[in-house]
Amino acid sequence: MGSGDHFAFSSPQTDSCSPMSRIVSIQVGKPQTLGTPEAKDRMDTPWTTGFFKEPVRGPIRVGRCNLDGDGQADLINHGGPEKAVNVYPLEHYAFWEQTLGLTNLPYGAFGENFTIVGCLEKNVCIGDIFQVGEVVFQISQPRQPCWKLSRRWRIRDLALKVQESGRTGWYFRVLKEGVVEAGSPLVLIERPYPQWTVQTANRVMHSHTSDPHMIGALLNCHLLSERWRETLRKRLVDGLTGNSTARLFGPN
């Protein structure tokens, strides 16, 4: 399916990002091991994570697979060229503070590299290309939250709540490397798949009632990450729905 095929999804003309879209904060962090071996509570047992990221002051270089100073503990499921930059909308913070009873969530609270404002999952599409200063990014897939988010905030079903809410954020691949800085505007320069918002892709992937037509249509969105396309292919060809319990709850 190319950009000429259309479903009755969100229209980019009526549901576009704000002209004031920008990166509010940039966070990086290296993996670290936390926890106590003999802990009785599973949430306190040892775990290695790159989730704890700190805001960057000034310019920072973006490579094909990472920002300088950033790293992931689980390189099978995180990082790499398809998940070079984790992006999360600041607009969701108020919802989670109210829903979870948390206050003053810091930038990077959801493990994101870019905390942005002016774009939501309903406003951006798979394959969207953004210019940020000299760097060029492309949306590769929605983020799939994992159990480490839950452990960070000691809420066992938080990853599930994020997935079910659709407030997942997304990943950028890097088309052109360079230097970025907090405060830089996000400028949309190309939208090859206006029918495939991040919101819609999430619904197809995570709904057990998705029909084969919709799954096949998303599978044909060729700018979707290969990992997601592989999952959809198995679902369509083999009828496998998959089990996300390990990802969402892990050792928690």
C-alpha positions in Angstrom: 0.0 0.0 0.0 1.5 3.3 -1.0 0.6 6.9 0.0 -2.1 6.9 -2.7 -4.3 4.4 -0.8 -6.6 5.8 1.8 -8.6 4.5 4.8 -11.0 6.6 6.9 -8.2 7.4 9.4 -7.0 10.6 10.9 -6.5 13.2 8.2 -3.1 15.0 8.2 -4.9 18.2 7.1 -7.1 18.2 10.2 -4.9 16.4 12.7 -1.4 17.8 12.1 1.3 18.7 14.6 1.3 22.2 16.0 3.5 24.7 14.1 5.2 25.3 17.4 6.3 21.6 17.8 9.7 21.4 19.4 12.0 19.3 21.6 11.6 20.5 25.1 14.3 18.4 26.7 16.9 15.8 25.6 17.9 12.9 28.0 20.7 10.3 27.8 22.0 7.7 30.1 24.1 4.5 30.2 23.0 1.2 31.5 23.3 0.6 35.3 22.6 -2.4 37.6 20.3 -1.8 40.5 18.5 -3.9 43.1 19.4 -6.4 45.9 20.0 -10.1 45.2 18.1 -11.4 48.3 15.2 -8.9 48.0 11.8 -10.4 48.9 9.9 -8.0 46.7 10.5 -8.8 43.0 10.5 -5.1 42.3 13.7 -4.9 44.4 15.6 -7.7 42.7 18.6 -6.9 40.5 18.0 -5.5 37.1 20.1 -3.8 34.5 18.6 -0.8 32.7 19.4 2.3 30.6 16.0 3.7 31.7 17.5 6.4 34.0 18.4 9.3 31.7 19.4 12.8 32.7 18.8 16.0 30.7 21.5 17.3 28.4 22.6 20.9 28.4 23.6 22.3 25.1 24.1 20.5 21.7 24.5 16.8 21.5 25.4 14.6 18.5 23.0 12.1 17.1 24.4 9.0 15.3 22.6 6.3 13.4 21.9 4.1 16.4 22.1 6.5 19.4 22.7 9.8 20.9 26.2 10.4 22.4 26.2 9.2 26.0 23.2 7.1 25.6 22.9 3.3 25.9 20.5 0.4 26.3 20.9 -2.7 28.4 18.8 -5.0 26.3 20.1 -4.6 22.7 17.8 -7.3 21.4 14.7 -5.3 22.1 16.0 -1.8 22.4 18.4 0.5 20.5 19.7 0.0 17.0 19.0 2.0 13.8 15.2 1.4 14.0 15.0 2.6 17.6 17.7 5.2 17.6 15.7 7.8 19.5 12.8 7.3 21.9 10.3 10.1 21.7 7.5 11.0 24.2 5.0 13.9 24.3 5.1 16.2 27.2 1.3 16.6 26.9 0.9 13.1 28.4 2.7 14.0 31.7 -0.3 15.7 33.3 -2.5 12.7 32.5 -0.1 10.3 34.2 0.5 12.5 37.2 -3.3 12.6 37.8 -3.9 8.9 37.0 -1.0 7.5 39.0 -1.0 10.1 41.8 2.6 11.1 41.0 3.7 14.8 41.0 6.3 16.7 39.2 7.4 13.9 36.9 10.9 14.8 35.6 11.8 15.0 31.9 12.7 11.5 30.8 10.2 9.9 33.2 9.2 7.5 30.5 12.7 6.6 29.5 12.6 8.9 26.5 15.5 10.6 24.8 13.3 13.5 23.4 10.6 15.0 25.4 8.6 16.9 22.8 5.6 19.3 22.7 3.1 19.9 19.9 2.8 16.3 18.4 0.8 13.4 19.7 0.3 9.8 18.4 -2.8 11.0 16.5 -0.8 13.7 14.8 2.2 11.8 13.5 2.5 8.9 11.0 4.7 6.0 10.3 7.4 7.2 7.8 7.0 10.9 8.7 10.3 12.7 8.1 11.2 15.6 10.5 14.1 18.1 10.2 15.5 19.2 13.5 18.4 21.6 12.9 20.8 19.7 10.7 19.5 16.3 11.6 16.8 14.3 9.8 14.6 11.8 11.6 11.9 9.4 10.5 9.2 7.7 12.5 9.8 3.9 12.4 7.3 2.5 14.8 5.2 3.2 18.0 7.0 2.4 21.2 6.0 -0.8 23.0 6.4 -0.2 26.7 8.1 -2.9 28.8 8.3 -4.0 32.4 11.2 -1.7 33.1 8.9 1.3 32.9 6.8 -0.4 35.6 9.7 -1.1 37.8 11.0 2.4 37.5 7.9 3.7 39.1 7.1 0.6 41.1 3.7 0.2 39.5 3.4 -3.4 38.2 0.8 -2.8 35.5 2.1 0.6 34.3 3.5 -0.7 31.0 0.1 -2.3 30.3 -1.7 1.0 31.3 0.6 2.9 28.9 -0.1 0.5 26.0 -3.8 0.4 26.6 -4.0 4.2 26.8 -2.3 4.6 23.4 0.0 7.2 25.0 3.1 5.2 24.0 5.3 7.6 22.2 7.3 6.4 19.2 10.8 5.8 17.8 12.9 7.8 15.3 15.4 6.3 12.9 18.1 8.7 11.9 18.3 9.5 8.2 21.0 12.2 8.5 23.3 12.5 11.5 24.3 15.7 13.2 23.9 17.8 16.3 20.6 18.7 18.0 19.7 20.8 21.0 16.7 21.2 23.3 14.4 24.0 22.1 14.8 23.1 18.5 11.6 23.0 16.4 10.4 19.8 14.8 9.7 20.5 11.1 7.6 17.9 9.2 9.1 17.7 5.7 7.5 14.6 4.3 4.5 12.3 5.0 4.4 9.2 2.7 1.8 7.3 4.8 -0.8 9.8 6.0 -3.3 7.0 6.7 -1.0 5.3 9.2 -0.9 7.4 12.3 1.1 6.1 15.3 -2.3 5.9 17.0 -3.8 3.7 14.3 -0.8 1.4 14.1 -1.0 0.9 17.9 -4.7 -0.1 17.5 -4.0 -2.6 14.8 -1.1 -4.2 16.7 -2.6 -4.4 20.1 -6.3 -5.1 19.4 -7.2 -8.8 19.4 -10.1 -8.0 17.1 -8.0 -6.5 14.3 -9.2 -8.1 11.0 -6.8 -9.6 8.5 -7.4 -6.8 6.0 -6.2 -4.1 8.5 -3.2 -6.3 9.5 -2.2 -6.8 5.9 -2.6 -3.1 5.1 -0.3 -2.1 8.0 2.1 -4.8 6.9 2.4 -3.1 3.5 3.5 0.1 5.1 7.1 -0.4 4.0 8.5 2.3 6.3 7.3 0.5 9.4 10.2 -1.1 11.3 11.0 -4.7 10.2 10.4 -5.9 13.7 6.8 -4.8 13.7 6.4 -6.1 10.1 7.7 -9.5 11.1 5.2 -9.7 14.0 2.3 -8.7 11.7 3.5 -11.2 9.1 3.4 -14.0 11.6 -0.1 -12.9 12.8 -1.4 -12.8 9.2 0.2 -15.9 7.8 0.3 -18.2 10.8 -2.6 -16.8 12.8 -0.2 -16.1 15.8 -1.5 -13.4 18.1 1.6 -13.5 20.3 1.8 -13.1 24.1 3.0 -9.8 25.4 3.0 -10.8 29.1 6.8 -11.2 29.2 7.3 -7.8 27.8 4.8 -6.0 29.9 5.4 -7.7 33.3 8.8 -9.5 33.0 10.2 -10.5 36.4 8.0 -8.0 38.2 
